[in-house]
Structures are given as C-alpha cells and as structure tokens.
C-alpha cells in the first residue's frame, strides 16, 4: 500500500538517517516523516505549525533531528523518535523560507521573507546568536 500523502502542496523534502527516512513539509501545515524501507508514515505532525510549512532541514551529524519552518515565522526542532517537538526558536516578522544546519551540526541559520537571517544554537532553545539584515530589502 502507498501511504496517504499531504492534503496540501508539498513545499520541501529531505532525506535523513542514512537515507532511511524522508521528512516532508506541506501547505496543509503538517509535517510527515516517512520510513522508506517499510513504506509507511512514522510521524504525522499536525499541531506544531499554525500555517504553511515552507522548509525542512536535516542534520548529517544528529541523524534523528530535523527542522521545520514556515509562514508563522518560527523554526521548530524535532526528533523523529518522539511525538512532540523539542523546542522552537525565533519569531520572525514574516515567513521563514530557508533553514539549514551548519556542517558541524551545532548551529542553524534561518532566512526570512522580511530580509533577515538569524543563526541559532541547535542544542538548546534561546535567542539568536547573531542576526543579519539586508537594509531596505523586504520581500
């Protein structure tokens, strides 16, 4: 059987955990974690985001951790082994359209449609480590 997909558009997908899993974010505000070997959904996260999920990112070092971000301006840290999100960071004034783990796995950068980029510590919730804003640029 093929697992049931998202009800909205799929905005972002990433492989993780040695390509055994796939995480997908959607315009229906849900995130799904797919087990590619067993061909089923292991997590259907519907309560973490209140608006469209625009991007997902995975870490090669902490292969059970992934990020989601979207239209409500927050970056959310998840562990695919547990139901609830680990924590969230940032409150951008606009959609978060890009997130990425640093290669060392200890930092995350997020970019917003408001023209700002923030770097966060991926190991704990807290304020951004630094923020960059492009003056006069708002998308």
C-alpha positions, 0 to 999 in steps of 0.5 A, spaced: 500 500 500 502 507 498 501 511 504 496 517 504 500 523 502 499 531 504 492 534 503 496 540 501 502 542 496 508 539 498 513 545 499 520 541 501 523 534 502 529 531 505 532 525 506 535 523 513 538 517 517 542 514 512 537 515 507 532 511 511 527 516 512 524 522 508 521 528 512 516 532 508 513 539 509 506 541 506 501 547 505 496 543 509 501 545 515 503 538 517 509 535 517 510 527 515 516 523 516 516 517 512 520 510 513 522 508 506 524 501 507 517 499 510 513 504 506 509 507 511 508 514 515 512 514 522 510 521 524 504 525 522 505 532 525 499 536 525 499 541 531 506 544 531 505 549 525 499 554 525 500 555 517 504 553 511 510 549 512 515 552 507 522 548 509 525 542 512 532 541 514 536 535 516 542 534 520 548 529 517 551 529 524 544 528 529 541 523 524 534 523 528 533 531 528 530 535 523 527 542 522 521 545 520 519 552 518 514 556 515 509 562 514 508 563 522 515 565 522 518 560 527 523 554 526 521 548 530 526 542 532 524 535 532 526 528 533 523 523 529 523 518 535 518 522 539 511 525 538 512 532 540 517 537 538 523 539 542 523 546 542 522 552 537 526 558 536 525 565 533 519 569 531 520 572 525 516 578 522 514 574 516 515 567 513 521 563 514 523 560 507 530 557 508 533 553 514 539 549 514 544 546 519 551 548 519 556 542 517 558 541 524 551 540 526 551 545 532 548 551 529 542 553 524 541 559 520 534 561 518 532 566 512 526 570 512 521 573 507 522 580 511 530 580 509 533 577 515 537 571 517 538 569 524 543 563 526 541 559 532 544 554 537 541 547 535 542 544 542 538 548 546 532 553 545 534 561 546 535 567 542 539 568 536 546 568 536 547 573 531 542 576 526 543 579 519 539 584 515 539 586 508 537 594 509 531 596 505 530 589 502 523 586 504 520 581 500 
